[in-house]
């Protein structure tokens, strides 16, 4: 906990204008390698901070709030998943980040997969934490039931964080972003990813089925997998130390691979 608090203190807030929209992001850390953490549906980067804070002593860490979420500007036009991926790339241009590892949780996995498939030269590797996208998410009622079933398995301290972010984003933006997620065919994008990938799932996750987790691994050309058996859908908040260890090992192996 002390290490996490020290890391949080080093993550400072910044704002930049990207394609006419004002975007908030947190950044800090040092090192040769950089990592960008990308949030999921209706939330901001805040729930990613426990993991970001533990990565900051080894890497340059960035946690953006995509347009419409968190402290970023909320344009009336709601971005779809491809739009988020392109905005992420444009944001990297503006902040001068030429290449980075990308970590996404839940819907954020779709965003970074599209980014990696479309702009592989900007991506060192991807970490998919609880990747949604199986055909079951196209049924809204089924997805809501999955979410409620998972929600009770998360830390109670996560609940107010997600609720406050939901209120900031609003029901309309959440619903339209959800619709875009339901129309996204992740299985078509995964084979196009040409960079190394790490796929992580919680053993208690009730949103991402195990068969889909296995399918994602099959479709990614350069993948490795890890299951955190006592975590649910949001290990970046509930189990940051263990997730950080997995991410650090993956990133360091990428560094060694480039040297050999």
Secondary structure, 3 states (H helix, E strand, C coil): CHHHHHHHHHCEEEEEEECCEEEEEEEEECCCCEEEEECCCCCCHHHHHHHHHHHCCCCEEEEECCCCCCCCCCCCCCCCHHHHHHHHHHHHHHHCCCCEEEEEECHHHHHHHHHHHHCHHHEEEEEEECCCCCHHHHCHHHHHHHHHHHHCCCCHHHHHHHHHHHHHHCHHHHHHHHHHHHHCCHHHHHCCCCCEEEEEEECCCCCCCHHHHHHHHHHCCCEEEEEECCCCCCHHHHCHHHHHHHHHHHHHHHHHHHHC
